Amino acid sequence: MKRYFIEISYNGTDYYGWQRQPRQHSVQEEIENALSKLHSNKEIPIVGCGRTDTGVHAKQYFLHVDLENVGDTKHLIFKLNRMLPDSIVIHGIKEVSFDDHARFGAKQRTYRYFIHLKKDAFINEMSWYFPQEPDFGKMNEAAQHFLGKQDFTSLSKLHTDVKTNICTVTKAEWVKHDDDRWYFEIAADRFLRNMVRATVGTLLDVGLDKIQPDDIKKILEAKDRGEASTSVPAHGLFLWKIIY
């Protein structure tokens, strides 16, 4: 038996997130079912690098799985890609140590949230149409308050099962993608449920002058989800990069 890391990407539109759940369609379920068919219908559990919510996408995602020697990894990639739906792509398979863990070994995760300011018929599954012109300068000023190690309870979904809401954010910045498209990029050692979408919603309220950049400090200090703004929709969010 050997351990393998598998790098994938997926369009999350049709899935109830990454994680397998009863009576819900998930990315994990699709991959486990494909691996099972290749191994005489034996149950093949996999471990992902983290959860993603319903409708969230992943440009880069890693999972690990323990298998007998797979031999030619290129052939396995070819077979899995033929079996999986078009919304899931296998990019690479690499043998690793049994000490390596897709979830707990990740040192940094980066997310991007995409918005477009003009109506566009072709990108609505991958970007949120925001038909107002926010002040991106003020939003970037406010985003600096998220940097560093601090408690992000005010930006977390309530009643989650994590032991701590402390995260260390190393990057938080709005970037112009083209004339009418922007994305927010945030990198951290870990993220809480709904944290990125709540962060984006709060920053957009800064950009619309509903709150001021310095108000971010008060919101974080309150440790109260009710102090932050409404979360933005899931379909603009991508898990973008994982560093081990």
RAZIUR-V547571 format. One record per pair of residues at least 6 apart in sequence whose ideal C-beta (glycine too) atoms are under 6 Angstrom apart, sorted by the first residue. I is the first residue (numbers start at 1). J is the second residue. If there is no record, write none. Layout:
i: (I:I)
j: (J:J)
//
This chain:
i: (1:2:2:3:3:3:3:4:4:4:5:5:5:5:6:6:7:7:7:8:8:9:9:9:10:10:10:10:11:11:12:12:12:13:15:15:15:16:16:16:16:17:17:17:18:18:18:18:18:19:19:19:20:20:20:30:32:32:34:34:34:35:36:46:46:47:47:48:49:49:49:49:49:52:53:55:55:56:56:57:58:59:59:60:60:62:62:63:64:70:73:76:77:77:80:81:105:106:106:107:108:108:109:110:110:110:111:111:111:111:112:112:112:112:113:113:113:113:114:114:114:115:115:115:116:116:116:116:117:118:125:127:128:128:128:134:134:134:135:136:138:138:138:139:139:139:139:140:141:142:142:142:142:143:145:145:146:146:147:149:151:151:151:152:152:152:152:153:153:154:154:154:154:154:154:154:154:155:155:155:155:156:156:156:157:157:158:160:165:167:167:168:168:169:170:171:172:173:174:174:175:176:177:184:194:197:197:198:198:200:201:201:201:201:202:202:205:205:206:219:219)
j: (66:69:95:64:66:96:98:65:93:95:62:64:94:96:63:93:62:91:92:61:90:58:59:89:27:58:87:88:57:87:55:56:57:125:25:26:27:24:25:26:54:52:53:54:27:28:48:51:52:26:28:51:26:28:29:88:44:46:80:83:84:44:44:63:65:64:102:63:62:102:103:106:242:239:234:234:235:234:237:238:239:238:240:241:242:102:242:102:102:76:93:93:90:93:90:90:244:242:244:243:187:243:242:187:240:241:186:196:239:240:183:185:238:240:184:200:236:237:127:183:236:128:130:182:127:129:180:181:180:180:235:236:232:233:236:204:207:208:207:174:206:207:213:174:203:206:207:174:213:203:206:213:216:172:216:217:169:172:169:168:165:166:223:165:167:192:195:165:223:219:220:222:223:224:225:227:228:195:198:199:228:165:192:195:193:194:225:193:192:188:190:188:189:188:187:187:186:185:182:184:183:182:183:200:231:231:232:228:231:232:229:230:231:232:228:229:211:229:213:227:228)
//
